[in-house]
Amino acid sequence: MAVLSGITTAIAALMGADKGAELAGAAVDLLSDGGGKKALEWVDIHLRAYRGGIPPNHDLEHALRLAELTTSLVMVETYRREEDAEQVILRSAREPPFVKAARSWLHGQIGLSLGVEVTPNDALIREIEHELDSILAAHDPAALRAALADVETRVWNELAAGALKNDGSLPPEQFKDLFFGHSGDGKPGWSLVFQAFVREAMKDRPRAQVAFITTRLAGLRTAAARMEASLDTLIAGQRSLRDGNVRIEQILLADAKEAAHGREVADGFIHEIAGRIGADPNLDMEDKKRAVRTAINIYVDEIVGRRTPTNLGDIVDRAVANARRLAGEGKSRLARASLRKAVDELRREEQERRALRAQRVTTLYGFERDIALATHDGQGAASAILEMAEELSHGDFATRRAMLVEEADRLKHFDERQKSYAHQIAVIILRRATLSLGTSPEEIWSDQNNLGDALQVYGSIGGPEVKYLREALVFYRSAQGTRARQYAPLDWATMQHKVGATLLKLGESNAGKMIDLEEAVIAFRMALEERTRKKVPHEWSKTQKSLGDALYALGVRENGTESLEEAIIAYRAALEEWPRELCPSHLATIHEYLGHSFAVLWLRDGDKARLEEALVAYRMVPEAHPQKLMPLKWALDQRAIGNTLWRLGELETGTSRLKEALVAWDEFLANTSFPWRSEWVEEVRQRRDAVQLEIERREQN
């Protein structure tokens, strides 16, 4: 009965509740703005997703129950928006607990109401009809307001209980005042918003209208005879109106034929305009006659009399002829559609022409680029690419930048596979060109980073090209400026790592200085502040390895042992997170330089344990350099192992280490097909001969 009362009261209210026009207008405004708009959008999404079946006679019952819940959701969202505005002023971000609990309960109820299965219930329908007829017959506004107030109170109790059940939240007093329309600021309460919502819903929901009419007809059976008479009158009026329209069309047709007499006007066009203009309810008879004559003049002057240029192509010629024919047959819509179709055909033709031209330009400039690269002319290749991008971008900087970035990436990938200085030069030129084309912070950061990478690769050649490393530092540091550490810590750390790597290359070059290595160590350590082992273990491992390289390079140039000791710590840290299956050659390099660090420390302090550690590290290197796959590197590993065993053997009285050294050196010398440096081969042979004699001497003694 609670739902029944809400339905009948709402229908009665729609039939003439005496509420103030100003408040009723405010209720409608509330539905289209602020919290109301958000609530209605949420409900509409669920309505679109709903596919359940509801018996026709129950559409109204279902719709008004949904209206009750939706109106409550509108009130909750309106209150939430007011609270949000107050929280902004108070600089608070805390949502009232009741809002969250009430919204959650309403969402669940609305979702359930959409999926509920409604079965026919004739008794319920009769009860609705009887109660509705009773309210309308009484025509008592006071009784209607009282009934509506009862519904409002029931809905309030239901909402409060639902929120309380959800998480124990009670409605604030401010929300209660808003709900019952007692807020004091002239805002409509639940009952007015409910009526406005139902009225608007019946405007937009034909099924709800049908259900409403069906229910009312069932409740007004006693007026059937009067309604039949009214329907007969309506039908007669429609028949009379139709006859009048036919007579108007005949008059206009006669006027049109008179205006077209002696002129090239097709009969089909005359009939079309007579029917179309005659049916226009906004024109009186004189206006209709005038419109017919104007249409005839336009047809004669612009359709039949138009002289189309003869050099516009077959598509235009065919389209104009076809449209003129269709217009003469009284098919103006088809005529217009055929012209639109011709425009689409022209558009496709133009797109195909542009695509073909772009393909031709790309082929020609691409061939020029490849010839330049084949003749080791990186500048020539870059010039061809720049000209191609300008030709195809048509002044669009974003398109030009995208083309240059794509071409530079392609050249970079080729260089990474086959090492071509011409490609590297071309990449630098293209990366420089993109610097002036980027607009967003993301593009600017990317362009500076890419140019820094290109300069670092080319500067790593050594010799006079080391100057490019200094320039790479400038762009890496500029890129850091566009990505603040507090907003993009990992991007900032990546740039810091690249700064360190570039300083390390500078420090190791002939033009390098000790301060470059010292700054490299600082840069790597700063990168590790954000590249933590927990967040990015692999990147952390890479930076640890690079820190070890910088400390090792610094250590061999110093007299002490501190930097070398720290290098060993960094290398061992890198090994903890470096996957063995990922880039084994880098893993081998870590072990190799770990061995170098121990060997140099032994030279500094003479501690035999250092050599033992070096031997362990060197013996790990060949695991990443299988003899069959990488014989050159494997042989060099054997040379390092042999030298370490020889030094250990000289510190001992036995011969086992020396014999192991001979085996390792023999493996190195067996690979004489490689272009070894002659002093390496001669050094190993001399040491081998000396060790052989030493073994014989020790065995004799």
C-alpha positions in Angstrom: 0.0 0.0 0.0 3.0 2.4 0.5 3.9 2.2 -3.2 0.2 2.4 -4.1 -0.2 5.6 -2.1 2.9 7.2 -3.8 1.6 6.3 -7.2 -1.9 7.7 -6.8 -0.8 10.8 -5.0 1.8 11.6 -7.7 -0.8 11.2 -10.5 -3.2 13.4 -8.7 -0.5 16.0 -8.1 0.2 16.0 -11.8 -3.5 16.6 -12.5 -3.5 19.9 -10.6 -1.7 20.3 -7.3 -1.8 24.0 -6.3 1.9 24.8 -5.7 3.6 28.1 -6.4 4.8 28.5 -10.0 8.1 30.0 -8.9 9.0 27.0 -6.7 7.8 24.6 -9.4 10.2 26.2 -11.8 13.0 26.0 -9.3 12.4 22.2 -9.0 12.7 21.8 -12.8 15.9 23.8 -12.8 17.3 21.6 -10.1 16.9 18.6 -12.3 19.0 20.1 -15.1 21.9 21.5 -13.1 24.3 20.5 -10.4 23.5 17.4 -8.3 20.3 16.8 -10.1 22.0 16.5 -13.5 24.6 14.0 -12.0 21.9 11.9 -10.4 19.8 11.7 -13.6 22.9 10.8 -15.7 23.7 7.9 -13.4 20.1 6.6 -13.5 19.9 7.0 -17.3 23.0 4.8 -17.7 21.2 2.0 -15.7 18.0 2.5 -17.7 19.9 2.1 -21.0 21.5 -1.1 -19.7 18.2 -2.6 -18.5 16.6 -5.2 -20.8 14.0 -6.7 -18.5 10.3 -7.1 -19.5 7.5 -5.3 -17.6 3.8 -5.8 -18.3 2.3 -2.7 -19.9 -0.2 -2.0 -17.1 2.7 -1.9 -14.6 4.9 0.6 -16.5 3.4 3.4 -14.4 3.9 1.6 -11.1 7.5 0.8 -12.0 8.3 4.3 -13.3 6.9 6.1 -10.3 8.8 3.9 -7.8 11.9 4.7 -9.8 11.0 8.4 -9.6 10.7 8.2 -5.8 14.3 6.8 -5.5 15.7 9.1 -8.2 14.2 12.2 -6.5 15.9 11.1 -3.3 19.2 10.7 -5.1 18.8 14.2 -6.6 18.3 15.7 -3.1 21.4 13.8 -1.8 23.6 14.9 -4.7 22.3 18.5 -4.3 23.3 18.5 -0.6 26.7 16.9 -1.5 27.5 19.7 -3.9 26.6 22.4 -1.4 28.8 20.6 1.2 31.6 20.4 -1.4 31.5 24.1 -2.0 31.6 24.7 1.8 34.6 22.3 2.1 36.5 24.2 -0.6 36.0 27.4 1.5 37.1 25.6 4.7 39.9 23.7 2.8 38.5 20.4 3.8 38.2 17.2 1.6 36.1 15.1 3.9 32.7 13.9 2.5 29.9 13.7 5.1 29.5 9.9 6.0 25.7 10.1 5.5 26.1 11.2 1.9 28.2 8.2 1.1 25.9 5.8 2.9 22.7 7.3 1.4 24.1 7.3 -2.1 25.2 3.7 -1.7 21.8 2.6 -0.5 20.0 4.5 -3.3 22.3 3.1 -6.0 21.5 -0.4 -4.7 17.8 0.2 -4.6 17.7 1.7 -8.1 19.7 -1.2 -9.4 17.3 -3.7 -7.8 14.2 -1.8 -9.1 15.5 -2.1 -12.6 16.0 -5.8 -12.4 12.8 -6.7 -10.5 10.4 -9.1 -12.2 6.9 -7.7 -12.2 4.0 -10.0 -12.7 0.4 -9.0 -13.7 -1.7 -8.1 -10.7 -5.3 -7.2 -11.7 -6.3 -6.6 -8.1 -3.6 -4.0 -7.6 -4.6 -2.3 -10.9 -8.2 -2.1 -9.7 -7.1 -0.7 -6.4 -5.0 2.0 -8.1 -7.9 3.0 -10.3 -10.3 3.2 -7.4 -8.1 5.3 -5.2 -7.1 7.6 -8.1 -10.8 8.1 -9.0 -11.6 8.9 -5.4 -8.9 11.6 -5.1 -9.8 13.2 -8.4 -13.5 13.2 -7.6 -13.0 14.8 -4.2 -10.9 17.6 -5.8 -9.6 18.6 -2.4 -6.2 20.3 -2.6 -5.7 20.1 1.2 -6.3 16.4 1.1 -3.9 16.1 -1.8 -1.2 18.0 0.0 -1.6 15.9 3.1 -1.4 12.7 1.0 1.7 13.9 -0.7 3.2 14.9 2.7 2.6 11.3 3.9 4.5 10.0 0.9 7.3 12.5 1.5 7.6 11.3 5.2 7.6 7.6 4.2 10.4 8.2 1.6 12.4 10.1 4.3 12.1 7.3 6.8 13.0 4.7 4.2 16.1 6.7 3.1 17.3 7.4 6.7 16.8 3.7 7.6 18.7 2.6 4.4 21.7 4.9 5.2 21.7 3.8 8.8 21.8 0.2 7.8 24.6 0.7 5.4 27.2 2.2 7.9 25.3 3.6 10.8 25.2 7.2 9.5 22.4 9.5 10.5 21.2 12.3 8.2 22.4 15.8 9.2 19.8 18.4 10.2 20.8 20.6 7.2 20.0 17.8 4.8 16.6 17.2 6.5 15.7 20.9 6.1 16.7 20.7 2.4 14.7 17.4 1.9 11.5 18.9 3.4 11.9 22.3 1.7 12.6 24.1 5.0 16.2 25.3 4.2 15.1 28.9 4.2 16.8 29.8 0.9 13.8 29.2 -1.3 14.9 25.8 -2.6 12.2 23.2 -3.4 11.9 20.2 -1.3 11.5 16.5 -2.2 7.8 16.7 -3.0 8.2 19.4 -5.6 11.2 17.9 -7.2 9.3 14.5 -7.3 6.4 16.1 -9.2 8.7 18.0 -11.6 10.6 14.8 -12.2 7.5 12.8 -13.0 6.1 15.5 -15.3 9.5 15.7 -17.2 9.6 11.9 -17.4 6.1 11.7 -18.9 7.2 14.2 -21.6 10.2 12.1 -22.6 8.9 8.6 -22.0 6.1 7.6 -24.4 5.6 4.3 -22.6 4.9 6.1 -19.3 2.4 8.3 -21.1 0.6 5.2 -22.5 0.6 3.6 -19.1 -0.9 6.7 -17.6 -3.6 7.0 -20.2 -4.4 3.3 -19.9 -4.9 3.6 -16.1 -7.0 6.7 -16.4 -9.3 5.1 -19.1 -9.8 2.1 -16.8 -10.8 4.4 -14.0 -13.2 6.5 -16.1 -15.4 3.8 -17.6 -18.5 5.7 -16.5 -17.6 8.5 -19.0 -17.2 6.0 -21.9 -20.2 7.4 -23.9 -19.1 11.0 -23.5 -15.5 10.0 -24.6 -16.8 8.1 -27.6 -18.8 11.2 -28.7 -15.6 13.3 -28.2 -13.7 10.8 -30.3 -16.3 10.9 -33.1 -16.1 14.7 -33.1 -12.3 14.6 -33.2 -12.4 12.1 -36.2 -14.9 14.3 -38.0 -12.6 17.3 -37.4 -9.6 15.4 -38.8 -11.6 14.4 -41.9 -12.6 18.0 -42.5 -9.1 19.2 -42.0 -7.8 16.6 -44.4 -10.4 17.6 -47.0 -9.4 21.3 -46.5 -5.7 20.4 -47.1 -6.6 18.6 -50.3 -8.5 21.7 -51.6 -5.6 24.0 -50.6 -3.2 21.7 -52.5 -5.4 21.8 -55.6 -5.5 25.6 -55.6 -1.8 25.9 -55.2 -1.3 23.3 -58.0 -3.4 25.4 -60.3 -1.4 28.5 -59.4 1.9 26.7 -59.9 0.9 25.5 -63.4 -0.2 29.0 -64.3 3.1 30.5 -63.1 5.0 27.7 -65.0 3.1 28.2 -68.2 5.5 28.6 -71.1 8.6 27.9 -69.0 10.8 24.8 -68.6 9.3 23.5 -65.4 8.9 19.8 -64.9 5.5 18.5 -63.8 6.9 16.4 -61.0 8.5 19.5 -59.4 5.1 21.4 -59.6 3.3 18.6 -57.7 6.0 18.4 -55.1 6.1 22.1 -54.2 2.3 22.3 -54.2 2.1 19.5 -51.6 5.0 20.6 -49.5 4.0 24.3 -49.3 0.3 23.5 -48.9 1.1 21.4 -45.8 3.1 24.2 -44.1 0.9 25.4 -41.1 2.8 28.6 -40.6 1.7 30.2 -43.9 -1.6 31.7 -44.8 -3.1 31.2 -48.3 -1.5 34.3 -49.8 1.9 33.4 -48.3 1.6 29.9 -49.8 0.8 31.3 -53.3 3.7 33.6 -53.1 6.0 30.8 -52.0 4.9 28.7 -54.9 5.7 31.4 -57.4 9.1 32.0 -55.7 9.9 28.2 -56.0 9.0 28.3 -59.7 11.4 31.2 -60.3 14.2 29.5 -58.5 13.7 26.3 -60.4 13.7 28.1 -63.8 16.7 30.4 -63.0 18.9 28.1 -60.9 18.1 24.5 -61.7 17.1 24.6 -65.4 18.9 27.8 -66.3 22.2 27.3 -64.4 25.1 27.1 -66.7 27.6 24.7 -65.2 31.3 25.1 -66.2 32.5 22.4 -68.5 35.9 21.9 -66.9 34.8 20.5 -63.5 35.1 16.8 -64.4 32.9 13.9 -64.9 31.8 13.6 -61.3 30.4 17.1 -61.2 28.8 16.8 -64.6 27.1 13.6 -63.8 25.9 14.8 -60.4 24.4 18.0 -61.7 22.6 16.3 -64.5 21.2 13.6 -62.2 20.1 16.2 -59.6 18.4 18.3 -62.3 16.5 15.2 -63.5 15.5 14.1 -59.9 14.3 17.7 -59.1 12.1 17.7 -62.2 10.6 14.3 -61.2 9.6 15.9 -57.8 12.3 14.1 -55.9 14.1 17.0 -54.4 15.4 15.0 -51.4 17.0 12.5 -53.7 18.4 15.3 -55.8 20.1 16.9 -52.8 21.4 13.5 -51.6 22.9 12.8 -55.0 24.8 16.1 -54.9 26.1 15.3 -51.4 27.2 11.9 -52.6 29.1 13.5 -55.4 30.9 15.8 -52.9 31.9 12.7 -50.9 33.2 11.1 -54.1 35.3 14.2 -54.8 36.6 14.2 -51.2 37.7 10.5 -51.6 39.3 11.3 -54.9 41.3 14.2 -53.4 42.4 12.0 -50.5 43.6 9.3 -52.9 45.4 11.9 -55.0 47.2 13.3 -51.9 48.1 9.8 -50.7 49.6 9.0 -54.1 51.5 12.2 -54.1 52.8 11.6 -50.6 53.9 8.1 -51.7 55.8 9.5 -54.7 57.5 12.2 -52.6 58.5 9.7 -49.9 59.9 7.4 -52.5 62.1 10.1 -54.2 63.4 11.6 -51.0 63.8 8.2 -49.4 66.0 7.1 -52.4 68.1 10.3 -52.0 68.5 9.5 -48.3 69.7 6.0 -48.9 72.2 7.1 -51.5 73.6 9.6 -49.1 73.9 7.0 -46.3 75.5 4.5 -48.6 78.2 7.1 -49.5 78.8 7.9 -45.8 77.1 11.3 -46.1 75.0 11.8 -42.9 74.4 15.5 -43.6 73.1 14.7 -47.0 70.8 12.0 -45.7 69.4 14.4 -43.0 68.9 17.2 -45.7 66.8 14.8 -47.8 64.7 13.9 -44.8 64.2 17.5 -43.7 63.0 18.4 -47.2 60.7 15.5 -47.3 59.1 16.4 -44.0 58.6 20.0 -45.0 57.0 19.0 -48.3 54.6 16.5 -46.8 53.6 18.4 -43.6 52.1 21.4 -45.4 53.1 23.8 -42.6 51.8 21.6 -39.8 54.5 21.6 -37.2 53.1 18.6 -35.3 53.1 16.5 -38.4 56.6 17.6 -39.3 57.9 16.8 -35.9 56.2 13.3 -35.9 57.9 12.5 -39.3 61.3 13.7 -38.1 61.0 11.7 -34.9 60.0 8.5 -36.8 62.9 8.9 -39.3 65.5 9.6 -36.6 64.3 6.5 -34.6 64.7 4.4 -37.7 68.2 5.6 -38.3 69.1 5.1 -34.6 67.9 1.5 -34.7 70.0 0.8 -37.8 73.1 2.3 -36.1 72.5 0.2 -32.9 72.6 -3.0 -35.1 75.4 -2.1 -37.5 77.3 1.0 -36.1 77.3 3.6 -38.8 78.8 7.1 -38.1 76.8 8.5 -41.0 73.6 7.4 -39.4 74.7 8.9 -36.1 75.4 12.3 -37.7 72.0 12.2 -39.5 70.3 11.4 -36.2 71.9 14.4 -34.5 70.8 16.8 -37.2 67.2 15.5 -37.1 67.0 15.6 -33.3 68.2 19.2 -33.4 65.4 20.1 -35.9 62.7 18.7 -33.6 63.7 21.0 -30.7 61.8 23.9 -32.2 58.7 21.9 -33.1 57.6 20.4 -29.7 54.9 22.3 -27.8 53.9 20.2 -24.8 56.3 19.6 -21.8 56.2 15.9 -22.7 57.4 16.6 -26.3 60.1 19.1 -25.1 61.4 16.6 -22.6 61.5 13.8 -25.1 63.3 15.9 -27.8 65.9 17.1 -25.3 66.5 13.6 -24.1 66.7 12.2 -27.6 69.2 14.8 -28.7 71.3 14.1 -25.6 71.3 10.4 -26.4 72.4 11.0 -30.0 75.2 13.4 -29.0 76.4 10.9 -26.3 76.6 8.0 -28.8 78.6 10.1 -31.3 80.8 11.6 -28.7 81.7 8.1 -27.4 83.8 7.6 -30.6 86.6 9.6 -28.9 89.1 11.9 -30.4 87.9 15.3 -31.4 84.3 14.1 -31.2 84.5 14.2 -27.4 83.1 17.7 -27.6 79.7 16.2 -28.3 79.7 14.7 -24.8 79.9 18.1 -23.3 76.9 19.2 -25.5 75.0 16.0 -24.5 75.3 17.1 -20.8 73.7 20.4 -21.6 70.6 18.8 -23.1 70.3 16.1 -20.4 70.4 18.8 -17.7 67.8 20.8 -19.7 65.5 17.8 -19.8 65.9 17.5 -16.0 64.5 21.0 -15.8 61.2 20.1 -17.6 60.6 17.1 -15.2 60.8 18.3 -11.6 62.1 15.6 -9.2 59.0 15.9 -6.9 56.6 15.3 -9.8 58.4 12.7 -11.9 61.2 11.2 -9.7 62.0 8.2 -11.9 62.3 10.4 -15.1 64.5 12.7 -13.1 66.6 9.8 -12.0 66.9 8.5 -15.6 68.4 11.9 -16.6 70.7 11.9 -13.6 71.9 8.4 -14.7 72.6 9.7 -18.2 74.4 12.7 -16.9 76.6 10.3 -14.9 77.2 8.0 -17.8 78.2 10.9 -20.0 80.6 12.3 -17.4 82.1 8.8 -17.1 82.8 8.7 -20.8 84.4 12.1 -20.6 86.5 11.2 -17.6 87.8 8.0 -19.4 88.7 9.9 -22.6 92.0 11.5 -23.3 90.4 14.9 -22.8 88.8 13.9 -19.6 89.6 15.2 -16.1 89.5 13.8 -12.6 86.6 16.2 -11.8 84.5 14.5 -14.5 84.8 11.2 -12.8 84.1 12.7 -9.4 81.0 14.4 -10.7 79.9 11.1 -12.4 80.1 9.4 -9.0 77.9 12.1 -7.5 75.4 11.9 -10.4 75.0 8.1 -10.0 74.6 8.4 -6.3 71.9 11.0 -6.7 70.1 8.8 -9.2 70.1 5.9 -6.7 68.1 8.1 -4.3 65.1 7.7 -6.6 66.1 4.5 -8.4 65.7 2.4 -5.3 66.0 -1.4 -5.2 62.5 -1.7 -4.0 60.8 0.5 -6.7 62.9 -0.5 -9.8 65.3 -3.3 -9.0 66.8 -3.7 -12.5 67.3 0.0 -13.0 68.9 0.1 -9.5 71.2 -2.7 -10.5 72.2 -0.8 -13.7 73.0 2.4 -11.8 75.0 0.4 -9.2 77.1 -1.1 -12.1 77.7 2.3 -13.6 78.6 3.7 -10.1 81.2 0.8 -9.9 82.6 1.8 -13.3 83.0 5.4 -12.2 84.6 4.5 -8.9 87.0 2.0 -10.6 88.1 4.6 -13.2 88.6 7.1 -10.3 90.5 4.4 -8.2 93.0 3.5 -10.9 93.9 7.2 -11.2 94.3 7.7 -7.5 97.0 6.3 -5.1 94.8 5.1 -2.4 92.3 2.2 -2.1 89.1 3.9 -1.0 87.5 4.3 -4.4 88.4 0.7 -5.4 86.9 -0.6 -2.2 83.7 1.3 -3.0 83.7 0.1 -6.6 83.7 -3.5 -5.3 80.7 -2.8 -3.1 78.8 -1.3 -6.0 79.6 -4.2 -8.3 78.5 -6.8 -5.8 75.3 -4.8 -5.2 74.6 -4.8 -9.0 75.1 -8.6 -9.1 72.4 -9.1 -6.5 69.6 -7.9 -8.8 71.0 -8.5 -12.3 69.1 -11.4 -13.9 71.5 -13.9 -15.4 69.3 -14.4 -18.5 69.2 -10.7 -19.2 72.1 -9.4 -21.2 74.8 -11.9 -20.1 77.6 -9.8 -21.7 76.8 -7.0 -19.2 76.9 -9.6 -16.4 80.3 -10.7 -17.6 81.5 -7.1 -17.6 80.6 -6.7 -14.0 82.5 -9.8 -13.0 85.5 -8.7 -15.2 85.8 -5.3 -13.6 85.2 -6.8 -10.1 88.3 -8.9 -10.9 90.2 -5.8 -12.1 89.3 -3.9 -8.9 90.7 -6.8 -6.7 93.8 -7.1 -8.9 94.6 -3.3 -8.6 94.1 -3.5 -4.9 96.6 -6.4 -4.7 99.1 -4.2 -6.5 98.5 -1.5 -4.0 98.5 -3.5 -0.7 100.1 -6.8 -1.6 97.3 -8.8 0.1 97.1 -12.3 -1.5 93.4 -12.5 -0.6 92.8 -9.8 -3.2 94.2 -12.1 -5.9 92.1 -15.0 -4.7 89.0 -12.8 -5.0 90.1 -11.6 -8.4 90.5 -15.2 -9.6 86.9 -16.1 -8.4 85.5 -13.1 -10.3 87.5 -13.8 -13.5 86.4 -17.4 -13.6 82.8 -16.2 -13.6 83.3 -14.3 -16.8 83.6 -17.2 -19.3 80.2 -18.5 -18.3 78.7 -15.5 -20.2 81.1 -16.0 -23.1 80.7 -19.6 -24.4 83.7 -20.7 -26.5 81.6 -21.8 -29.5 79.5 -18.6 -29.6 82.1 -16.0 -28.5 85.6 -17.5 -29.0 87.3 -14.1 -29.1 86.0 -12.9 -25.7 86.4 -16.4 -24.3 90.1 -16.4 -25.2 90.7 -13.0 -23.6 89.0 -14.3 -20.4 91.5 -17.2 -20.4 94.4 -14.7 -20.7 93.1 -12.8 -17.6 92.7 -16.1 -15.6 96.2 -17.2 -16.6 97.8 -14.0 -15.5 96.0 -14.1 -12.1 97.0 -17.8 -11.6 100.6 -17.0 -12.5 100.7 -14.2 -9.9 99.2 -16.5 -7.2 101.6 -19.3 -8.2 104.6 -17.0 -7.6 103.4 -16.3 -4.1 103.2 -20.1 -3.3 105.8 -22.8 -3.2 103.8 -25.5 -5.1 103.3 -25.8 -8.8 99.5 -26.4 -9.2 98.6 -22.7 -9.7 101.4 -22.3 -12.3 100.3 -25.4 -14.2 96.7 -24.0 -14.3 98.1 -20.8 -15.6 99.9 -22.7 -18.5 96.5 -24.3 -19.4 94.7 -21.0 -19.5 97.5 -19.3 -21.6 97.6 -22.2 -24.0 93.8 -21.7 -24.6 94.6 -18.1 -25.4 97.5 -18.8 -27.7 95.5 -21.5 -29.5 93.3 -18.8 -30.9 96.0 -17.2 -33.0 93.6 -16.6 -35.9 92.4 -13.5 -34.2 94.2 -10.2 -34.8 95.7 -10.0 -31.3 98.0 -7.2 -30.4 101.5 -8.5 -31.0 102.7 -7.4 -27.6 100.0 -9.4 -25.9 101.0 -12.6 -27.7 104.7 -12.0 -27.0 104.1 -11.2 -23.4 102.1 -14.4 -22.8 104.7 -16.6 -24.6 107.5 -15.2 -22.6 105.6 -15.7 -19.3 104.7 -19.2 -20.4 108.3 -20.1 -21.1 109.4 -18.6 -17.8 106.7 -20.4 -15.8 107.5 -23.8 -17.5 111.1 -23.4 -16.3 110.0 -22.4 -12.8 107.8 -25.5 -12.6 110.7 -27.8 -13.6 113.0 -26.1 -11.1 110.4 -26.5 -8.2 109.8 -30.1 -9.1 113.5 -30.9 -9.1 113.9 -29.3 -5.7 
